Amino acid sequence: MSRAFRTTVTGSYPRPVQPTDTLKKPTLSRQEADEIIRWAVRDQVDAGLDIVTDGEGRRENMYYFFQRRMDGLSFEEMEYRTYGKAGFGIEIAAVVDRIGNSRFELARDWKIAREAAPAQVEVKITCTGPHMLAKFSNNKRPDLYPTDRDLAFAYADVLNAELRELVATGCQFIQFDEPAWTAFPEEAVWAALALNRAAEGLNVKIGLHVCGGNPRRKRVYFTRYDDLAEAFRKAKIHQVSLEHCTLGYNMLTLWDKWEFKGEFAAGVIDQRSDDMESPELVAKRTKPALDYFEPERLLLASECGFQHVPLDITRGKLRALAAGARYLREGG
């Protein structure tokens, strides 16, 4: 049986030296990227995490990274677009031709991370989902992709081909990140089908992270998880990672609508705040979820990634997470 109250980071980690704009980080050379991956893995391991990632340190952001490394998109014809109700906006790349010919090198990223981590520490890879990529694209080719759904399924096919190479390298855990589900809840059901397309035939553990967005440490989408229950039921996943500790409602009612048999990675650390959680607070935030999940299926995580968070705060938060897990295992 799995260890009780395993700990993990949602995905992203700060760079050793944070850029001024953490939403548009500079592109790194391959050698620089490799070193940041090794560094990020060591940092997560030192914090005491059971499951780590490559840290996403080589990514400019979660959508530019993929879009810059495939054919059919242009960063010369960008359009500013706003999302959600909190004033978040960013320039998005244009779809100018048929997308394809991916060059993400996720297999290399995972292999470097795996080699940098001790054998007992699990290494997952994170991947922006097809719905998010479609919504953060300016589709100038409706003749090729008449709707956002068509574009999302095209992205799914590109991702699937690359992820098959990742699995062939040995990766057994892939997490898709789909925050735009909460920005466009009316699209979430078909977005789940696009997600299934991206994961088709991979035959490994599939995780899904859905949050309210986290640009510059601010939530910008506010859909309740209950309202996405039908989409969650459609998604063929083994683990789901959700916000939990700072929402203005009880998200645990989702489990009354969705009889999920997999694992729940509960966001019990608030990466938007500099305040450090105590082990007792981590335990207090975790215990209500035990009404729905036994400890071996309940993971402890941050609500979202740490790419926008100062490094010292990130390190403190992850140590607090590990301390909270130890406290719970010891009967706290």
SULBEL-V606726 format. One record per residue. N is the residue number from 1. SS is DSSP state (H for helix, E for strand, C for the rest). PSI is psi as a letter, one per 40 degrees, with the letter a starting at -180 (999 if undefined). OMEGA is omega as a letter, one per 40 degrees, with the letter a starting at -180 (none if undefined). Layout:
n->N ss->SS psi->PSI omega->OMEGA
n->N ss->SS psi->PSI omega->OMEGA
This chain:
n->1 ss->C psi->i omega->i
n->2 ss->C psi->i omega->i
n->3 ss->C psi->i omega->i
n->4 ss->C psi->i omega->i
n->5 ss->C psi->f omega->i
n->6 ss->C psi->i omega->a
n->7 ss->E psi->i omega->i
n->8 ss->E psi->i omega->i
n->9 ss->C psi->i omega->a
n->10 ss->C psi->d omega->i
n->11 ss->C psi->c omega->a
n->12 ss->C psi->i omega->a
n->13 ss->C psi->i omega->i
n->14 ss->C psi->i omega->i
n->15 ss->C psi->i omega->i
n->16 ss->C psi->d omega->i
n->17 ss->C psi->h omega->a
n->18 ss->C psi->h omega->i
n->19 ss->C psi->i omega->a
n->20 ss->C psi->d omega->a
n->21 ss->C psi->h omega->a
n->22 ss->C psi->e omega->i
n->23 ss->C psi->e omega->a
n->24 ss->C psi->g omega->a
n->25 ss->C psi->i omega->i
n->26 ss->C psi->i omega->i
n->27 ss->C psi->h omega->a
n->28 ss->C psi->i omega->i
n->29 ss->C psi->i omega->i
n->30 ss->H psi->d omega->i
n->31 ss->H psi->d omega->i
n->32 ss->H psi->d omega->a
n->33 ss->H psi->d omega->i
n->34 ss->H psi->d omega->a
n->35 ss->H psi->d omega->i
n->36 ss->H psi->d omega->i
n->37 ss->H psi->d omega->i
n->38 ss->H psi->d omega->i
n->39 ss->H psi->d omega->a
n->40 ss->H psi->d omega->i
n->41 ss->H psi->d omega->i
n->42 ss->H psi->d omega->a
n->43 ss->H psi->d omega->i
n->44 ss->H psi->d omega->i
n->45 ss->H psi->d omega->i
n->46 ss->H psi->d omega->i
n->47 ss->H psi->e omega->i
n->48 ss->C psi->e omega->a
n->49 ss->C psi->i omega->i
n->50 ss->C psi->d omega->a
n->51 ss->E psi->h omega->a
n->52 ss->E psi->i omega->i
n->53 ss->C psi->i omega->i
n->54 ss->C psi->e omega->i
n->55 ss->C psi->e omega->a
n->56 ss->C psi->f omega->a
n->57 ss->C psi->d omega->a
n->58 ss->C psi->e omega->a
n->59 ss->C psi->h omega->i
n->60 ss->C psi->d omega->i
n->61 ss->C psi->a omega->a
n->62 ss->C psi->e omega->i
n->63 ss->C psi->d omega->i
n->64 ss->H psi->d omega->a
n->65 ss->H psi->d omega->a
n->66 ss->H psi->d omega->a
n->67 ss->H psi->d omega->i
n->68 ss->C psi->e omega->a
n->69 ss->C psi->f omega->i
n->70 ss->C psi->i omega->i
n->71 ss->E psi->i omega->i
n->72 ss->E psi->e omega->i
n->73 ss->E psi->i omega->a
n->74 ss->E psi->h omega->i
n->75 ss->E psi->e omega->i
n->76 ss->E psi->e omega->a
n->77 ss->E psi->f omega->a
n->78 ss->E psi->i omega->a
n->79 ss->E psi->h omega->i
n->80 ss->E psi->h omega->a
n->81 ss->E psi->i omega->i
n->82 ss->E psi->i omega->a
n->83 ss->E psi->i omega->i
n->84 ss->C psi->a omega->a
n->85 ss->C psi->e omega->a
n->86 ss->C psi->e omega->i
n->87 ss->C psi->e omega->i
n->88 ss->E psi->h omega->i
n->89 ss->E psi->i omega->a
n->90 ss->E psi->i omega->i
n->91 ss->E psi->h omega->a
n->92 ss->E psi->i omega->a
n->93 ss->E psi->i omega->a
n->94 ss->E psi->h omega->i
n->95 ss->E psi->h omega->a
n->96 ss->E psi->e omega->a
n->97 ss->E psi->a omega->i
n->98 ss->E psi->h omega->a
n->99 ss->E psi->i omega->i
n->100 ss->E psi->a omega->i
n->101 ss->C psi->f omega->a
n->102 ss->C psi->i omega->a
n->103 ss->C psi->f omega->a
n->104 ss->C psi->d omega->a
n->105 ss->C psi->f omega->i
n->106 ss->H psi->d omega->i
n->107 ss->H psi->d omega->i
n->108 ss->H psi->d omega->i
n->109 ss->H psi->d omega->a
n->110 ss->H psi->d omega->a
n->111 ss->H psi->d omega->i
n->112 ss->H psi->d omega->i
n->113 ss->H psi->d omega->a
n->114 ss->H psi->d omega->a
n->115 ss->H psi->d omega->a
n->116 ss->H psi->e omega->a
n->117 ss->C psi->i omega->i
n->118 ss->C psi->i omega->a
n->119 ss->C psi->d omega->a
n->120 ss->C psi->e omega->i
n->121 ss->C psi->h omega->i
n->122 ss->E psi->i omega->i
n->123 ss->E psi->h omega->i
n->124 ss->C psi->i omega->i
n->125 ss->E psi->i omega->i
n->126 ss->E psi->i omega->a
n->127 ss->E psi->h omega->i
n->128 ss->E psi->h omega->a
n->129 ss->C psi->i omega->a
n->130 ss->H psi->d omega->i
n->131 ss->H psi->d omega->i
n->132 ss->H psi->d omega->a
n->133 ss->H psi->d omega->i
n->134 ss->H psi->d omega->a
n->135 ss->H psi->d omega->i
n->136 ss->C psi->f omega->i
n->137 ss->E psi->i omega->i
n->138 ss->E psi->h omega->a
n->139 ss->E psi->h omega->i
n->140 ss->C psi->e omega->i
n->141 ss->C psi->g omega->i
n->142 ss->C psi->e omega->i
n->143 ss->C psi->d omega->i
n->144 ss->C psi->d omega->a
n->145 ss->C psi->g omega->a
n->146 ss->C psi->d omega->a
n->147 ss->C psi->i omega->i
n->148 ss->H psi->d omega->i
n->149 ss->H psi->d omega->i
n->150 ss->H psi->d omega->i
n->151 ss->H psi->d omega->i
n->152 ss->H psi->d omega->i
n->153 ss->H psi->d omega->i
n->154 ss->H psi->d omega->i
n->155 ss->H psi->d omega->a
n->156 ss->H psi->d omega->i
n->157 ss->H psi->d omega->i
n->158 ss->H psi->d omega->i
n->159 ss->H psi->d omega->a
n->160 ss->H psi->d omega->a
n->161 ss->H psi->d omega->i
n->162 ss->H psi->d omega->a
n->163 ss->H psi->d omega->i
n->164 ss->H psi->d omega->i
n->165 ss->H psi->d omega->i
n->166 ss->H psi->d omega->a
n->167 ss->H psi->d omega->i
n->168 ss->H psi->d omega->i
n->169 ss->H psi->d omega->i
n->170 ss->C psi->e omega->a
n->171 ss->C psi->h omega->a
n->172 ss->C psi->e omega->a
n->173 ss->E psi->h omega->i
n->174 ss->E psi->h omega->i
n->175 ss->E psi->h omega->i
n->176 ss->E psi->i omega->i
n->177 ss->E psi->h omega->a
n->178 ss->C psi->g omega->i
n->179 ss->H psi->d omega->a
n->180 ss->H psi->e omega->i
n->181 ss->H psi->d omega->a
n->182 ss->C psi->e omega->i
n->183 ss->C psi->d omega->a
n->184 ss->C psi->g omega->a
n->185 ss->H psi->d omega->a
n->186 ss->H psi->e omega->i
n->187 ss->H psi->e omega->a
n->188 ss->H psi->d omega->a
n->189 ss->H psi->d omega->i
n->190 ss->H psi->d omega->i
n->191 ss->H psi->d omega->i
n->192 ss->H psi->d omega->i
n->193 ss->H psi->d omega->i
n->194 ss->H psi->d omega->i
n->195 ss->H psi->d omega->i
n->196 ss->H psi->d omega->i
n->197 ss->H psi->d omega->a
n->198 ss->H psi->d omega->a
n->199 ss->H psi->e omega->a
n->200 ss->C psi->h omega->i
n->201 ss->C psi->e omega->a
n->202 ss->C psi->d omega->i
n->203 ss->C psi->f omega->i
n->204 ss->C psi->i omega->i
n->205 ss->E psi->h omega->i
n->206 ss->E psi->h omega->i
n->207 ss->E psi->i omega->i
n->208 ss->E psi->h omega->i
n->209 ss->E psi->h omega->i
n->210 ss->E psi->h omega->a
n->211 ss->C psi->a omega->i
n->212 ss->C psi->f omega->a
n->213 ss->C psi->i omega->a
n->214 ss->C psi->f omega->a
n->215 ss->H psi->h omega->a
n->216 ss->H psi->f omega->i
n->217 ss->H psi->f omega->i
n->218 ss->C psi->h omega->i
n->219 ss->C psi->h omega->a
n->220 ss->C psi->e omega->i
n->221 ss->C psi->i omega->a
n->222 ss->C psi->f omega->i
n->223 ss->C psi->h omega->i
n->224 ss->C psi->i omega->i
n->225 ss->H psi->d omega->i
n->226 ss->H psi->d omega->a
n->227 ss->H psi->e omega->i
n->228 ss->H psi->e omega->a
n->229 ss->H psi->d omega->a
n->230 ss->H psi->d omega->i
n->231 ss->H psi->d omega->i
n->232 ss->H psi->d omega->i
n->233 ss->H psi->d omega->a
n->234 ss->H psi->d omega->a
n->235 ss->C psi->h omega->i
n->236 ss->C psi->g omega->a
n->237 ss->C psi->i omega->a
n->238 ss->C psi->e omega->i
n->239 ss->E psi->i omega->i
n->240 ss->E psi->h omega->a
n->241 ss->E psi->h omega->a
n->242 ss->E psi->i omega->i
n->243 ss->E psi->i omega->a
n->244 ss->C psi->d omega->a
n->245 ss->C psi->e omega->a
n->246 ss->C psi->e omega->i
n->247 ss->C psi->i omega->i
n->248 ss->C psi->e omega->i
n->249 ss->C psi->i omega->i
n->250 ss->C psi->h omega->a
n->251 ss->H psi->e omega->a
n->252 ss->H psi->e omega->i
n->253 ss->H psi->e omega->i
n->254 ss->H psi->d omega->a
n->255 ss->H psi->e omega->i
n->256 ss->H psi->d omega->a
n->257 ss->H psi->e omega->a
n->258 ss->C psi->h omega->a
n->259 ss->C psi->g omega->a
n->260 ss->C psi->h omega->a
n->261 ss->C psi->e omega->a
n->262 ss->C psi->a omega->a
n->263 ss->E psi->i omega->i
n->264 ss->E psi->h omega->i
n->265 ss->E psi->h omega->a
n->266 ss->E psi->h omega->i
n->267 ss->E psi->g omega->a
n->268 ss->E psi->e omega->i
n->269 ss->E psi->h omega->a
n->270 ss->C psi->h omega->a
n->271 ss->C psi->e omega->i
n->272 ss->C psi->e omega->a
n->273 ss->C psi->i omega->i
n->274 ss->C psi->e omega->a
n->275 ss->C psi->h omega->a
n->276 ss->C psi->h omega->i
n->277 ss->C psi->i omega->i
n->278 ss->C psi->i omega->i
n->279 ss->H psi->d omega->a
n->280 ss->H psi->d omega->i
n->281 ss->H psi->d omega->i
n->282 ss->H psi->d omega->i
n->283 ss->H psi->d omega->i
n->284 ss->H psi->d omega->i
n->285 ss->H psi->d omega->a
n->286 ss->H psi->d omega->a
n->287 ss->H psi->d omega->i
n->288 ss->H psi->d omega->a
n->289 ss->H psi->e omega->i
n->290 ss->H psi->e omega->i
n->291 ss->H psi->e omega->a
n->292 ss->C psi->d omega->a
n->293 ss->C psi->h omega->i
n->294 ss->C psi->i omega->a
n->295 ss->H psi->d omega->a
n->296 ss->H psi->e omega->i
n->297 ss->H psi->e omega->a
n->298 ss->E psi->h omega->i
n->299 ss->E psi->i omega->i
n->300 ss->E psi->h omega->a
n->301 ss->E psi->i omega->i
n->302 ss->E psi->i omega->i
n->303 ss->C psi->d omega->i
n->304 ss->C psi->a omega->a
n->305 ss->C psi->i omega->a
n->306 ss->C psi->e omega->a
n->307 ss->C psi->d omega->a
n->308 ss->C psi->e omega->a
n->309 ss->C psi->h omega->i
n->310 ss->C psi->i omega->a
n->311 ss->H psi->d omega->a
n->312 ss->H psi->d omega->i
n->313 ss->H psi->d omega->i
n->314 ss->H psi->d omega->a
n->315 ss->H psi->d omega->i
n->316 ss->H psi->d omega->a
n->317 ss->H psi->d omega->a
n->318 ss->H psi->d omega->i
n->319 ss->H psi->d omega->i
n->320 ss->H psi->d omega->i
n->321 ss->H psi->d omega->i
n->322 ss->H psi->d omega->i
n->323 ss->H psi->d omega->i
n->324 ss->H psi->d omega->i
n->325 ss->H psi->d omega->i
n->326 ss->H psi->d omega->i
n->327 ss->H psi->d omega->i
n->328 ss->H psi->d omega->a
n->329 ss->H psi->d omega->a
n->330 ss->C psi->e omega->i
n->331 ss->C psi->e omega->a
n->332 ss->C psi->999 omega->none
